[in-house]
Amino acid sequence: MNRFQFVADHQRRYGVKRLCTILGIARSSFHHWRRTAADRAARQADDARLAARIRAVHRESEGTYGVARITAELREAGERVNHKRTARVMRGAGLAGVDAWRHGAAAVLRPWVRA
């Protein structure tokens, strides 16, 4: 529970002004938080939908694709997304690509390096 939710839950009993003063938050911030609740809910729904698409691309690549390649695949499929959002959603879903340099690919790509 965040501070704003606490104020919303207890505002009838104690009042917004008193709760905001005690918690050290601006009343305008609380009211902004309440006004933008629908936008946050829509963004979370979009992120959940995007996470499902990212999981599908990640599964198709057998867990090897990282942020850059998944972003490229999504853009190719017509999704409007940037690499920062892809990275945030992947972190939230617990997904990560494979670092080729740490898994022996260095010896193949750079024969002078011994794996």
Buried (B, 14 or more C-beta within 10 A) or exposed (E): EEBBEEBBEEBEEEEBEEBBEEEEBEEEEBBEBEEEEEEEEEEEEEBEEBBEBBBEBBEEBEEEBBBEBBBBBBBEEEBEBEBEBBBEBBEEBEBBBBEEEEEEBBEEEEEEEEE
